[in-house]
Amino acid sequence: MRIFDSVMTKIIDNMPILGTFLLILITLIVICYKFLKHIIFELKKAVDDFAKAVQNFKDRDK
């Protein structure tokens, strides 16, 4: 993490606009990743529930 901080500090000192843009971009990627992980987890749970419901329906017909 210390290496990342020093690299970002050098970029921001030399090129303020690019450095700020990179910082915002990285922050957005991290936030989006957390949301996507949560959404994917919820979707997976919904698919599993649907699969169980289909299986129960098939078992009931037998």
N, C-alpha and C positions, 0 to 999 in steps of 0.2 A: 504494500500500500504506500510505503514511503517513496518508492521509485516512481509510482504513478503520480504522487503529489508533486515531486520535483519536476517530472516531465511536463505536467500540466502547468506548473508555475513558469517554466521556461517558455512554453508556447504562449501563455497569456502575456508574459512580459514582452516577447518579441512581436507577436501578432495578436493584439487584443480582440479583434473581431473574430478571427478564426478560432482562437482559444475559447472565447465565450460560446461560439457556435458549437464547438466540439463538446464543451461541458454540458450545454443544454441537450445536445443530441444523446450523449451517454446517459444523462438523467432520464430522458424520455424512454430510451431503450430499456433501462432498468425497471421503470414504472410499468411500461407495457408488458414486459416479461412477467412481472408479478401478476398482473391482471390476466394475461393469457394463460398462465399456469393454473390460476383459479378457475377460469372458464373451461379449460380442457378437463380439469378434474371433475367439474360439475357435469360436463357433457358425458364423460366416461361413466359417471355414476348413473346418469339418466339412461344411457345405452344398456348398462348392466341391469337396471330395473326393468327396462323394456324386454330384454332377453329372458329374464326370469318370468315375466308375465306371459310371454309367448310359450315358454316351456310349461308353465302351469296350465295354460289353455290346452296345449297338446296332450298333457297327462290326463286332463279331465275327460277328453274325448275317448280315451282307451277304456 
